[in-house]
Structures are given as C-alpha cells and as structure tokens.
Amino acid sequence: MLEKLKEKVCAANIELSKKGIVIYTWGNVSELDAETKLVVIKPSGVPYETMTPDDMVVLDLEGSIIEGHYKPSSDAPTHLEIYRNFPEIKSVTHTHSAYATSFAQAGTPLKAFGTTHADYFYGEVPVTRELSEDEVASDYELNTGKVIAETIKRLNINPVAIPAILVKSHGPFIFGKNAENCVHNAVVLEEIAKMNYLTMNINPHTMPIPQYLLDKHYLRKHGKNAYYGQK
C-alpha cells in the first residue's frame, strides 16, 4: 500500500540526516495520505544509513499498524494526535536539532526578529507548557500531542502560517503540506533558532520585527497575492 508515499517519507527522513539537523536516529517524519487517511511514518530506531521505503510503517489515525515489519516511531502517537486535531496539517517532523531544542529546553519562544523568520513563520514560534508527572507516566507520547494541540488552540494559531511548535523540555515539532515541505520547514526552523540565539546575545534588547514588515515578507511568499518565485 502507498508505495509512492513510502518512498517520499523515506527520502524525507534521510534528508533530515543529510541536512545535519539529526544525528543517529534522533528524528522522524510522517505524512498523511489525504485519500485513505492513512499515515506513513519512520520505523523506530532504524538508522538513516540503512533505511529503505519498505521499512516505512503504515498506520491508521487510531494507531493500528496496517502494514510494516517494524514498530513505528515511538513518537507516532504524537503525530497522530496532531493529524486528528488539525486536518490542514499533512506532514509532521520531529527533531532534536541543537538550537531549536535549546530554546524548547529553556522554555523560550522564537521571536520574529527579522525577515528570514517572516518568510516562513507568521509570528512567534511558541513553547508548550511542561507536561505534568501524570502526563509523562501515562500515555506520554499521546499527551505530548495533546499539549501541542492545546497550545495551538489556546493561542489561536494557524498551524499552516506558524508551522512549528516547541515542546517544553523536549524539542520542536514541525508541520507541512507534505513530507518534503515539512523537512524544509524543519531545516529553516533550526536556522531561525540559531539566528534568534545570536541576535539575543548580540543585543538582548532587540525588539520583534514591525508587523508591517512581517506582513510584507510573509504574504509575498504565501497566500493568494503571493508574488515570490516563478509561476
């Protein structure tokens, strides 16, 4: 089933390693098939160097394994909870990239300091609250998805316009329209986190980008009147 999607998801997972934002098996990508409502995700603990499309695992939205000879990523319940809550999200990526994860550990959102950020994220990238001891002890990965959904809804965020969130003490989860786009967003997020760190160290009093400049840069690449790039 979903052979083409397995190829795409496998390639996207390998791309995380190629771009240097994951090491060992520290990350995963999934994509939702819009027609079947099935999810293809990386298997748990399989090295990127040896991974093939046949290794990908197919799940339904309740987490039942439809196809695959490996266990799915341990973060699968988080991915599925995001898909169940936000049908506009078609792909999810999770990494432990150094700068974005450092902001998550510090409980500090990524401020929209400049136009690089504004090209991809229409405002601040938020941080969730800390999970409780009970949430960690029981259904940890599912509760991680729930705290992501809770934060997006509480802040009234459009996860297409701000396609990432930092889970407190854990790391970033990134969203996209497909696996390739999602990995692209994950790589950009890490660069933006690095820029945030450098900016805050150069000038701790730096203010966020003015709204009119944020609007200009985001909307010239996104939305019905976008004009960036070739048609």
MARBA-3410 file (N, C-alpha, C, O; in Angstrom, 1 decimal):
231
0.8,-1.2,0.0,0.0,0.0,0.0,0.9,1.3,0.0,1.9,1.3,0.6 ~ 0.4,2.3,-0.7,1.0,3.6,-0.6,2.5,3.6,-0.9,3.3,4.2,-0.2 ~ 2.9,2.9,-1.9,4.3,2.7,-2.2,5.0,4.0,-2.5,6.1,4.3,-2.1 ~ 4.3,4.9,-3.3,4.9,6.2,-3.6,5.1,7.0,-2.4,6.1,7.7,-2.2 ~ 4.1,7.0,-1.5,4.2,7.8,-0.3,5.3,7.2,0.6,6.0,8.0,1.3
5.5,5.9,0.7,6.6,5.4,1.4,8.0,5.9,0.9,8.9,6.2,1.7 ~ 8.1,5.9,-0.4,9.3,6.5,-1.0,9.6,7.9,-0.6,10.7,8.3,-0.2 ~ 8.5,8.7,-0.6,8.6,10.1,-0.2,9.0,10.3,1.2,9.9,11.1,1.6 ~ 8.3,9.5,2.1,8.6,9.7,3.5,10.0,9.2,3.9,10.7,9.7,4.7 ~ 10.4,8.1,3.3,11.8,7.6,3.5,12.8,8.6,3.1,13.7,8.9,3.8
12.6,9.2,1.9,13.5,10.2,1.4,13.6,11.4,2.3,14.6,12.0,2.5 ~ 12.4,11.8,2.8,12.3,13.0,3.7,13.1,12.7,5.0,13.8,13.6,5.5 ~ 12.9,11.5,5.6,13.7,11.1,6.8,15.2,11.2,6.5,15.9,11.7,7.4 ~ 15.6,10.6,5.4,17.0,10.6,5.1,17.5,12.1,4.9,18.7,12.4,5.3 ~ 16.7,12.9,4.3,17.1,14.3,4.1,17.4,15.0,5.4,18.3,15.9,5.5
16.6,14.7,6.5,17.0,15.3,7.8,18.4,15.0,8.2,19.1,15.9,8.7 ~ 18.9,13.8,8.0,20.2,13.4,8.3,21.2,14.1,7.4,22.2,14.6,7.8 ~ 20.9,14.2,6.1,21.8,14.8,5.1,21.9,16.3,5.4,23.0,16.9,5.2 ~ 20.9,17.0,5.9,21.0,18.4,6.2,21.6,18.6,7.6,21.8,19.8,8.0 ~ 21.9,17.6,8.3,22.7,17.7,9.5,21.9,18.2,10.7,22.4,18.7,11.7
20.5,18.1,10.7,19.8,18.5,11.8,19.3,17.4,12.7,18.6,17.6,13.7 ~ 19.7,16.1,12.3,19.5,15.0,13.2,20.8,14.2,13.2,21.5,14.2,12.2 ~ 21.1,13.5,14.3,22.2,12.5,14.3,21.6,11.2,14.8,20.6,11.2,15.4 ~ 22.3,10.1,14.5,21.9,8.8,14.9,20.4,8.6,14.4,20.2,8.6,13.2 ~ 19.5,8.3,15.4,18.1,8.1,15.0,17.2,9.2,15.6,16.1,8.9,16.0
17.8,10.4,15.8,17.1,11.5,16.6,16.1,12.2,15.8,16.1,13.5,15.8 ~ 15.2,11.6,15.1,14.2,12.4,14.4,13.2,11.5,13.6,13.5,10.3,13.4 ~ 12.1,12.0,13.2,11.2,11.3,12.4,10.3,12.2,11.6,10.0,13.3,12.0 ~ 9.9,11.7,10.4,8.9,12.4,9.5,7.8,11.4,9.2,8.0,10.2,9.0 ~ 6.6,12.0,9.2,5.4,11.2,8.7,4.6,12.1,7.7,4.8,13.3,7.7
3.8,11.4,6.9,2.9,12.1,6.1,1.5,11.4,6.0,1.5,10.2,6.0 ~ 0.5,12.2,6.0,-0.9,11.7,5.9,-1.4,11.6,4.5,-1.2,12.6,3.8 ~ -1.9,10.5,4.1,-2.5,10.3,2.8,-3.9,10.8,2.8,-4.7,10.3,3.5 ~ -4.2,11.9,2.1,-5.5,12.5,2.2,-6.6,11.6,1.8,-7.7,11.8,2.3 ~ -6.4,10.7,0.8,-7.5,9.9,0.3,-7.8,8.8,1.3,-9.0,8.5,1.6
-6.8,8.1,1.7,-7.1,6.9,2.6,-7.1,7.2,4.1,-7.6,6.4,4.9 ~ -6.6,8.4,4.4,-6.5,8.8,5.8,-5.5,7.9,6.6,-5.7,7.6,7.8 ~ -4.6,7.3,5.9,-3.5,6.5,6.5,-2.2,7.3,6.6,-2.0,8.3,5.8 ~ -1.4,7.0,7.5,-0.2,7.7,7.8,1.0,6.8,7.6,1.0,5.7,8.1 ~ 2.0,7.3,6.8,3.3,6.6,6.7,4.3,7.3,7.5,4.5,8.5,7.5
5.0,6.5,8.3,6.0,7.1,9.3,7.2,6.2,9.4,7.2,5.0,9.0 ~ 8.3,6.8,9.8,9.6,6.2,10.0,9.5,5.1,11.1,8.7,5.2,12.1 ~ 10.1,4.0,10.9,10.2,2.9,11.9,11.1,3.4,13.1,11.9,4.2,13.0 ~ 10.8,2.8,14.3,11.5,3.2,15.5,13.0,2.7,15.5,13.2,1.5,15.3 ~ 13.9,3.5,15.7,15.3,3.1,15.9,16.1,2.6,14.7,17.2,2.0,14.9
15.6,2.7,13.5,16.2,2.3,12.3,17.2,3.4,11.8,16.7,4.5,11.6 ~ 18.5,3.1,11.6,19.4,4.1,11.2,19.0,4.7,9.8,18.6,3.9,8.9 ~ 19.3,5.9,9.6,19.0,6.6,8.3,19.9,5.9,7.2,19.5,5.8,6.1 ~ 21.1,5.5,7.6,22.0,5.0,6.6,21.5,3.7,5.9,21.9,3.4,4.7 ~ 20.7,2.9,6.6,20.2,1.7,6.0,18.8,1.7,5.7,18.2,0.6,5.2
18.1,2.8,5.9,16.6,2.8,5.8,16.2,2.7,4.3,16.8,3.3,3.4 ~ 15.1,2.0,4.0,14.6,1.9,2.7,13.0,2.1,2.8,12.5,2.1,3.8 ~ 12.4,2.4,1.6,11.0,2.6,1.6,10.2,1.5,2.2,9.1,1.7,2.8 ~ 10.7,0.3,2.0,10.0,-0.9,2.6,10.0,-1.0,4.1,9.2,-1.7,4.7 ~ 10.9,-0.2,4.7,10.9,-0.1,6.2,9.9,0.8,6.8,9.6,0.7,8.0
9.3,1.6,5.9,8.3,2.6,6.5,7.0,1.8,7.0,6.7,0.7,6.5 ~ 6.4,2.4,8.0,5.2,1.8,8.6,4.0,2.5,8.3,4.0,3.8,8.3 ~ 2.9,1.8,7.9,1.6,2.4,7.6,0.7,2.3,8.8,0.5,1.2,9.2 ~ 0.1,3.4,9.3,-0.8,3.4,10.4,-2.2,4.0,10.0,-2.2,4.8,9.1 ~ -3.2,3.6,10.7,-4.4,4.4,10.6,-4.4,5.5,11.7,-3.5,5.5,12.5
-5.4,6.4,11.7,-5.3,7.5,12.6,-5.5,7.1,14.0,-5.4,8.0,14.9 ~ -5.9,5.9,14.3,-6.0,5.4,15.7,-4.8,4.7,16.1,-4.7,4.2,17.3 ~ -3.8,4.5,15.2,-2.5,3.9,15.6,-2.4,2.4,15.3,-1.4,1.8,15.6 ~ -3.4,1.8,14.7,-3.3,0.4,14.3,-2.3,0.3,13.1,-2.3,1.1,12.2 ~ -1.4,-0.7,13.2,-0.5,-0.9,12.1,-1.2,-1.6,10.9,-1.7,-2.7,11.1
-1.3,-1.0,9.8,-1.9,-1.5,8.6,-0.9,-2.3,7.8,-1.2,-3.3,7.2 ~ 0.4,-1.8,7.8,1.4,-2.5,7.0,2.8,-2.1,7.6,3.0,-1.0,8.0 ~ 3.7,-3.1,7.6,5.1,-2.8,8.1,5.6,-3.9,8.9,4.9,-4.6,9.6 ~ 6.9,-4.2,8.8,7.5,-5.3,9.5,8.3,-4.7,10.7,9.0,-5.5,11.4 ~ 8.3,-3.4,10.9,8.9,-2.8,12.1,7.9,-2.1,13.0,6.7,-1.9,12.5
8.3,-1.8,14.2,7.4,-0.9,15.0,7.5,0.5,14.5,8.6,0.9,14.0 ~ 6.5,1.3,14.5,6.6,2.7,14.1,7.4,3.5,15.1,7.6,3.0,16.2 ~ 7.8,4.7,14.7,8.4,5.6,15.6,7.7,5.7,16.9,6.5,5.7,17.0 ~ 8.5,5.8,18.0,7.9,5.9,19.3,7.1,7.2,19.4,6.2,7.3,20.3 ~ 7.3,8.2,18.5,6.6,9.4,18.6,5.3,9.4,17.7,4.6,10.4,17.6
5.0,8.2,17.2,3.8,8.1,16.3,2.5,8.6,17.0,1.7,9.3,16.4 ~ 2.2,8.3,18.3,1.0,8.8,18.9,0.9,10.3,18.9,-0.1,10.9,18.8 ~ 2.1,11.0,19.0,2.1,12.5,18.9,1.7,12.9,17.5,0.9,13.8,17.4 ~ 2.3,12.3,16.5,2.0,12.7,15.1,0.5,12.5,14.9,-0.2,13.3,14.3 ~ -0.1,11.3,15.3,-1.5,11.0,15.0,-2.4,12.0,15.8,-3.4,12.4,15.2
-2.1,12.4,17.0,-2.9,13.4,17.7,-2.9,14.7,17.0,-3.9,15.4,16.9 ~ -1.8,15.1,16.4,-1.7,16.3,15.6,-2.6,16.2,14.4,-3.4,17.1,14.1 ~ -2.5,15.1,13.7,-3.4,14.9,12.5,-4.9,14.9,12.8,-5.7,15.5,12.1 ~ -5.2,14.3,13.9,-6.6,14.2,14.3,-7.2,15.6,14.7,-8.4,15.8,14.4 ~ -6.4,16.4,15.2,-6.8,17.8,15.6,-6.8,18.8,14.5,-7.5,19.8,14.5
-5.8,18.6,13.6,-5.6,19.7,12.6,-5.5,19.0,11.2,-4.4,18.8,10.7 ~ -6.7,18.8,10.5,-6.7,18.2,9.2,-5.9,19.0,8.2,-5.6,18.4,7.1 ~ -5.7,20.2,8.4,-4.9,21.0,7.4,-3.4,20.6,7.4,-2.7,21.0,6.5 ~ -3.0,20.0,8.5,-1.6,19.5,8.6,-1.5,18.2,7.9,-2.2,17.2,8.2 ~ -0.6,18.1,6.9,-0.4,16.8,6.1,0.8,16.1,6.4,1.0,14.9,6.0
1.8,16.7,7.1,3.0,16.1,7.4,3.5,16.6,8.8,3.3,17.8,9.1 ~ 4.2,15.8,9.5,4.8,16.2,10.8,6.2,15.7,10.9,6.5,14.6,10.5 ~ 7.1,16.6,11.3,8.5,16.2,11.5,8.9,16.5,13.0,8.5,17.5,13.5 ~ 9.7,15.7,13.6,10.2,15.9,14.9,11.7,15.7,14.9,12.2,14.7,14.4 ~ 12.4,16.7,15.5,13.9,16.6,15.5,14.3,17.0,16.9,13.6,17.4,17.8
15.6,16.8,17.2,16.3,17.3,18.4,17.4,18.2,17.9,18.5,18.2,18.5 ~ 17.2,19.0,16.9,18.2,19.9,16.4,18.6,20.8,17.5,17.8,21.3,18.3 ~ 19.9,21.2,17.5,20.5,21.8,18.7,19.9,23.1,19.1,19.6,23.3,20.3 ~ 19.8,24.0,18.2,19.3,25.4,18.6,17.9,25.4,18.9,17.5,25.9,20.0 ~ 17.0,24.8,18.1,15.6,24.7,18.3,15.3,24.0,19.6,14.5,24.4,20.4
16.0,22.9,19.9,15.8,22.1,21.1,16.3,22.9,22.3,15.7,22.8,23.4 ~ 17.3,23.7,22.2,17.8,24.5,23.3,16.8,25.5,23.7,16.6,25.8,24.9 ~ 16.1,26.1,22.7,15.0,27.1,23.1,13.9,26.3,23.7,13.3,26.9,24.7 ~ 13.5,25.1,23.3,12.5,24.3,23.9,12.9,24.0,25.4,12.0,24.1,26.3 ~ 14.1,23.6,25.6,14.6,23.3,26.9,14.5,24.6,27.8,14.3,24.5,29.0
14.8,25.7,27.3,14.8,27.0,28.0,13.4,27.5,28.2,13.2,28.4,29.0 ~ 12.4,26.9,27.5,11.0,27.4,27.6,10.9,28.8,27.0,10.1,29.6,27.5 ~ 11.7,29.1,26.0,11.7,30.4,25.3,11.2,30.3,23.9,11.8,29.6,23.1 ~ 10.2,31.1,23.5,9.7,31.0,22.2,10.7,31.7,21.2,11.6,32.4,21.6 ~ 10.5,31.4,19.9,11.4,32.0,18.9,10.7,33.3,18.4,9.6,33.2,17.8
11.3,34.4,18.8,10.7,35.7,18.4,10.9,35.9,16.9,11.9,35.5,16.3 ~ 10.0,36.7,16.3,10.1,37.1,14.9,11.0,38.3,14.8,10.4,39.4,14.8 ~ 12.3,38.1,14.8,13.2,39.3,14.9,13.5,39.9,13.5,13.8,41.1,13.4 ~ 13.3,39.1,12.4,13.7,39.6,11.1,12.9,39.0,10.0,12.0,38.2,10.2 ~ 13.3,39.4,8.8,12.6,38.9,7.6,12.8,37.5,7.2,12.0,36.9,6.6
13.9,36.9,7.7,14.1,35.4,7.4,13.1,34.6,8.1,12.5,33.7,7.6 ~ 12.8,35.0,9.4,11.8,34.4,10.1,10.4,34.6,9.5,9.6,33.7,9.3 ~ 10.2,35.9,9.1,8.9,36.3,8.5,8.6,35.6,7.2,7.4,35.4,6.8 ~ 9.6,35.1,6.5,9.4,34.4,5.2,8.7,33.1,5.4,8.0,32.6,4.5 ~ 8.8,32.5,6.6,8.3,31.2,6.8,7.3,31.1,8.0,6.4,30.2,7.9
7.4,31.9,9.0,6.6,31.8,10.2,5.9,33.2,10.4,6.6,34.2,10.6 ~ 4.6,33.2,10.4,3.9,34.4,10.5,3.7,34.8,12.0,2.6,35.0,12.5 ~ 4.8,35.0,12.7,4.8,35.4,14.1,5.7,34.5,14.9,6.4,33.6,14.4 ~ 5.6,34.6,16.2,6.4,33.9,17.2,6.1,32.4,17.1,5.0,32.0,17.0 ~ 7.2,31.6,17.2,7.0,30.1,17.3,6.9,29.8,18.8,7.9,30.1,19.6
5.8,29.4,19.3,5.5,29.3,20.8,6.1,28.0,21.4,6.6,27.1,20.7 ~ 6.1,28.0,22.7,6.5,26.9,23.5,5.3,26.4,24.3,4.5,27.2,24.8 ~ 5.1,25.0,24.4,4.1,24.5,25.2,4.4,24.6,26.7,5.5,25.0,27.1 ~ 3.4,24.3,27.5,3.7,24.2,28.9,4.4,22.9,29.2,4.5,22.0,28.3 ~ 5.0,22.7,30.4,5.6,21.5,30.8,4.5,20.4,31.0,3.5,20.7,31.6
4.8,19.2,30.6,3.9,18.1,30.9,4.0,17.8,32.4,5.0,17.9,33.0 ~ 2.8,17.4,32.9,2.8,17.0,34.4,3.4,15.6,34.5,3.6,14.9,33.6 ~ 3.7,15.3,35.8,4.2,13.9,36.1,3.3,12.9,35.6,3.7,11.8,35.1 ~ 2.0,13.0,35.9,1.0,12.1,35.4,0.9,11.9,33.9,0.8,10.8,33.4 ~ 1.0,13.1,33.2,1.0,13.0,31.8,2.2,12.3,31.2,2.1,11.6,30.1
3.3,12.4,31.9,4.5,11.7,31.4,4.5,10.2,31.8,4.9,9.3,31.0 ~ 3.9,9.9,32.9,3.9,8.5,33.4,2.9,7.7,32.6,3.1,6.5,32.4 ~ 1.8,8.3,32.1,0.8,7.5,31.4,0.5,8.2,30.0,0.2,9.3,29.9 ~ 0.7,7.4,28.9,0.5,7.9,27.6,1.3,9.1,27.3,0.8,10.1,26.8 ~ 2.6,9.0,27.5,3.5,10.2,27.4,3.4,10.8,26.0,3.2,12.0,25.8
3.6,9.9,24.9,3.7,10.4,23.6,2.3,11.0,23.1,2.2,12.0,22.4 ~ 1.2,10.3,23.5,-0.1,10.9,23.2,-0.3,12.2,23.9,-0.8,13.2,23.3 ~ 0.1,12.3,25.2,-0.1,13.6,25.9,0.8,14.7,25.3,0.5,15.9,25.5 ~ 1.9,14.3,24.7,2.8,15.3,24.0,2.0,15.9,22.9,2.0,17.1,22.7 ~ 1.3,15.0,22.1,0.4,15.5,21.1,-0.7,16.4,21.6,-1.1,17.4,21.0
-1.2,16.0,22.7,-2.3,16.8,23.3,-1.9,18.2,23.8,-2.6,19.1,23.6 ~ -0.7,18.3,24.4,-0.2,19.6,24.8,0.1,20.5,23.6,0.0,21.7,23.7 ~ 0.5,19.9,22.5,0.8,20.6,21.3,-0.6,21.2,20.8,-0.7,22.4,20.5 ~ -1.6,20.3,20.7,-2.9,20.8,20.3,-3.5,21.8,21.2,-4.1,22.8,20.8 ~ -3.3,21.6,22.5,-3.8,22.5,23.5,-3.2,23.9,23.3,-3.9,24.9,23.4
-1.9,24.0,23.1,-1.2,25.2,22.9,-1.6,26.0,21.6,-1.9,27.2,21.7 ~ -1.7,25.2,20.5,-2.1,25.9,19.3,-3.5,26.4,19.4,-3.8,27.6,18.9 ~ -4.5,25.7,20.1,-5.8,26.2,20.2,-5.9,27.4,21.2,-6.6,28.3,21.0 ~ -5.2,27.3,22.3,-5.2,28.3,23.3,-4.7,29.6,22.7,-5.2,30.7,23.0 ~ -3.7,29.6,21.9,-3.1,30.8,21.3,-3.7,31.2,20.0,-3.4,32.2,19.4
-4.7,30.4,19.6,-5.5,30.6,18.3,-4.5,30.8,17.2,-4.6,31.7,16.4 ~ -3.6,29.8,17.0,-2.6,29.8,16.0,-3.1,29.1,14.8,-3.7,28.0,14.9 ~ -2.7,29.6,13.6,-3.0,28.8,12.4,-1.7,28.0,12.1,-0.6,28.6,11.9 ~ -1.7,26.7,12.3,-0.5,25.9,12.1,0.0,25.8,10.7,1.1,25.2,10.5 ~ -0.7,26.3,9.8,-0.2,26.4,8.4,0.7,27.7,8.3,1.8,27.7,7.7
0.3,28.8,9.0,1.0,30.0,9.0,2.2,30.0,10.0,3.2,30.7,9.7 ~ 2.1,29.3,11.1,3.2,29.1,12.0,3.4,27.6,12.1,2.9,27.0,13.1 ~ 4.1,27.0,11.2,4.2,25.5,11.1,5.2,24.9,12.0,6.0,24.0,11.5 ~ 5.3,25.3,13.2,6.2,24.6,14.2,5.8,25.0,15.6,5.1,26.0,15.8 ~ 6.1,24.2,16.5,5.9,24.5,18.0,7.1,23.8,18.7,7.6,22.7,18.3
7.4,24.4,19.8,8.5,23.8,20.7,7.8,23.2,21.9,7.1,23.9,22.6 ~ 8.1,21.9,22.2,7.6,21.3,23.3,8.6,21.5,24.5,9.7,21.1,24.4 ~ 8.1,22.1,25.6,8.9,22.4,26.7,9.7,21.2,27.2,9.2,20.1,27.4 ~ 11.0,21.4,27.3,12.0,20.4,27.8,12.2,19.3,26.9,12.8,18.3,27.2 ~ 11.6,19.4,25.6,11.7,18.2,24.7,12.4,18.7,23.4,13.5,18.4,23.2
11.6,19.4,22.5,12.1,19.8,21.3,11.1,20.2,20.3,9.9,20.3,20.7 ~ 11.4,20.5,19.1,10.5,21.0,18.1,9.7,19.9,17.3,10.2,18.8,17.1 ~ 8.4,20.3,17.1,7.6,19.5,16.1,7.2,20.5,15.0,6.8,21.6,15.3 ~ 7.4,20.0,13.8,7.2,20.9,12.6,6.1,20.3,11.7,6.0,19.1,11.7 ~ 5.4,21.2,11.0,4.3,20.8,10.2,4.5,21.2,8.8,5.3,22.1,8.5
3.8,20.5,7.8,4.0,20.9,6.4,2.9,20.4,5.6,2.0,19.6,6.1 ~ 2.9,20.8,4.3,1.8,20.3,3.4,2.1,18.9,2.8,1.3,18.3,2.2 ~ 3.4,18.5,2.9,3.8,17.2,2.6,5.2,17.0,3.2,5.7,17.9,3.9 ~ 5.7,15.7,3.1,7.0,15.4,3.8,8.1,16.3,3.4,8.9,16.7,4.3 ~ 8.3,16.5,2.1,9.4,17.3,1.6,9.3,18.8,2.2,10.3,19.3,2.7
8.1,19.4,2.1,7.9,20.7,2.7,8.1,20.7,4.2,8.7,21.7,4.7 ~ 7.7,19.7,4.9,7.9,19.6,6.3,9.3,19.6,6.7,9.7,20.3,7.7 ~ 10.1,18.8,6.0,11.6,18.8,6.3,12.2,20.1,6.0,13.1,20.6,6.7 ~ 11.8,20.8,4.9,12.3,22.1,4.6,12.0,23.1,5.7,12.9,23.8,6.1 ~ 10.8,23.0,6.3,10.4,23.9,7.4,11.3,23.6,8.6,11.6,24.5,9.4
11.6,22.3,8.8,12.4,21.9,10.0,13.8,22.4,9.9,14.4,22.9,10.9 ~ 14.4,22.4,8.7,15.7,22.9,8.4,15.7,24.5,8.6,16.6,25.0,9.3 ~ 14.7,25.1,8.1,14.6,26.6,8.3,14.4,26.9,9.7,15.0,27.9,10.2 ~ 13.6,26.2,10.5,13.4,26.4,11.9,14.7,26.4,12.7,14.9,27.3,13.5 ~ 15.6,25.4,12.4,16.8,25.4,13.1,17.7,26.6,12.8,18.4,27.1,13.7
17.7,27.0,11.5,18.5,28.2,11.2,17.9,29.5,11.9,18.7,30.3,12.4 ~ 16.6,29.6,12.0,16.0,30.7,12.6,16.3,30.7,14.1,16.5,31.7,14.8 ~ 16.3,29.5,14.7,16.6,29.4,16.1,18.1,29.8,16.4,18.4,30.5,17.4 ~ 18.9,29.4,15.5,20.3,29.9,15.6,20.4,31.4,15.5,21.1,32.0,16.3 ~ 19.7,32.0,14.6,19.7,33.4,14.4,19.1,34.1,15.7,19.6,35.2,16.1
18.1,33.5,16.2,17.5,34.0,17.5,18.5,34.1,18.6,18.7,35.1,19.3 ~ 19.3,33.0,18.7,20.3,32.9,19.7,21.4,33.9,19.6,21.7,34.6,20.5 ~ 21.8,34.1,18.3,22.9,35.1,18.0,22.4,36.5,18.3,23.1,37.3,18.8 ~ 21.2,36.8,17.8,20.6,38.1,17.9,20.5,38.5,19.4,20.8,39.6,19.8 ~ 19.9,37.5,20.2,19.7,37.8,21.6,21.0,38.0,22.4,21.1,38.7,23.4
22.1,37.4,21.9,23.4,37.5,22.5,24.1,38.8,22.1,24.8,39.4,22.9 ~ 23.9,39.2,20.8,24.4,40.5,20.4,23.7,41.7,21.0,24.3,42.6,21.5 ~ 22.4,41.6,21.1,21.6,42.7,21.7,20.4,42.1,22.4,19.4,41.8,21.8 ~ 20.5,41.8,23.7,19.4,41.2,24.5,18.1,42.1,24.4,17.0,41.6,24.8 ~ 18.2,43.3,24.0,17.0,44.2,24.0,16.4,44.3,22.6,15.5,45.2,22.4
16.8,43.5,21.7,16.2,43.5,20.3,14.7,43.3,20.4,14.2,42.4,21.0 ~ 14.0,44.1,19.6,12.5,44.1,19.5,12.1,43.2,18.3,12.9,43.2,17.3 ~ 11.0,42.6,18.4,10.5,41.9,17.2,10.3,42.8,16.0,10.2,44.0,16.1 ~ 10.3,42.2,14.8,10.1,42.9,13.6,8.8,43.6,13.6,7.8,43.1,14.1 ~ 8.7,44.8,13.0,7.4,45.5,12.9,6.4,44.7,12.1,6.7,44.0,11.2
5.1,44.8,12.6,4.1,44.0,11.9,4.0,44.2,10.4,3.7,43.3,9.7 ~ 4.1,45.5,10.0,4.0,45.8,8.6,5.1,45.1,7.7,4.9,44.7,6.6 ~ 6.3,44.9,8.3,7.4,44.2,7.6,7.2,42.7,7.7,7.5,42.0,6.7 ~ 6.7,42.2,8.8,6.3,40.8,8.9,5.3,40.5,7.9,5.4,39.4,7.2 ~ 4.2,41.3,7.8,3.2,41.1,6.8,3.7,41.0,5.4,3.4,40.1,4.6
4.6,42.0,5.1,5.1,42.1,3.7,5.9,40.8,3.3,5.6,40.2,2.3 ~ 6.8,40.4,4.2,7.6,39.2,3.9,6.8,37.9,3.9,7.1,37.0,3.0 ~ 5.9,37.7,4.8,5.2,36.5,4.8,4.2,36.4,3.7,4.2,35.4,3.0 ~ 3.5,37.5,3.4,2.4,37.5,2.4,3.0,37.5,1.0,2.2,37.2,0.1 ~ 4.2,38.0,0.8,4.7,37.9,-0.6,5.1,36.5,-1.0,5.3,36.2,-2.2
5.2,35.6,0.0,5.5,34.2,-0.3,4.3,33.3,-0.1,4.3,32.1,-0.6 ~ 3.3,33.7,0.6,2.2,32.9,1.0,0.8,33.6,0.7,0.8,34.8,0.8 ~ -0.2,32.9,0.4,-1.5,33.5,0.2,-1.8,33.8,-1.3,-1.0,33.6,-2.2 ~ -3.0,34.3,-1.5,-3.5,34.4,-2.9,-2.8,35.5,-3.7,-2.7,35.4,-4.9 ~ -2.2,36.5,-3.0,-1.5,37.6,-3.7,0.0,37.4,-3.6,0.8,38.4,-3.9
0.5,36.2,-3.3,2.0,36.0,-3.2,2.6,36.2,-4.6,2.0,35.8,-5.6 ~ 3.8,36.8,-4.6,4.5,37.0,-5.9,5.9,36.5,-5.9,6.6,36.7,-6.9 ~ 6.4,36.0,-4.8,7.8,35.5,-4.8,7.9,34.3,-5.6,7.0,33.4,-5.7 ~ 9.0,34.1,-6.3,9.3,32.9,-7.1,8.7,33.0,-8.5,8.0,33.9,-8.9 ~ 8.8,31.8,-9.2,8.3,31.7,-10.5,6.9,31.0,-10.5,6.6,30.2,-9.7
6.1,31.4,-11.5,4.8,30.8,-11.6,4.9,29.4,-12.3,3.9,28.7,-12.5
END
